[in-house]
Amino acid sequence: QVQLVESGGGLVQAGGSLRLSCAASGSIVSINTNGWYRQAPGKQRELVASILSGLGTNYADSVKGRFTISRDSAKSMWYLQMNNLKPEDTAVYYCNAKSERMGWAYDDWGQGTQVTVSS
């Protein structure tokens, strides 16, 4: 099992920046994808960015050029640097770890952190 804890959310004005962090514990070596998702009120949860081991990064079109995902070499910490934030980025942001253990695929989630961008 992988446990995830996010930090770094908050209130920021449009055009500002925030950095989210995700700390993982447990079966870290089994993680093959580290990601960030978000869910705005009344909308479905959507992928924001992810790092796939050996395959690089992936971003939602809406955040390309503004957000950057990174992680440490041990895959125990990953980050989402968010620049030039827009009101439409307001959402609860969740870190996600996809892993494979004993032949089974797992999706683990953090508790979420609120990001609010004021206009």
Secondary structure as UniProt FT lines:
FT   STRAND          2..7
FT   STRAND          10..13
FT   TURN            14..15
FT   STRAND          18..26
FT   HELIX           28..30
FT   STRAND          31..39
FT   TURN            41..42
FT   STRAND          46..52
FT   TURN            53..55
FT   STRAND          56..59
FT   HELIX           61..63
FT   TURN            64..66
FT   STRAND          67..71
FT   TURN            73..74
FT   STRAND          77..82
FT   HELIX           87..89
FT   STRAND          91..101
FT   TURN            102..103
FT   STRAND          104..109
FT   STRAND          113..118
//
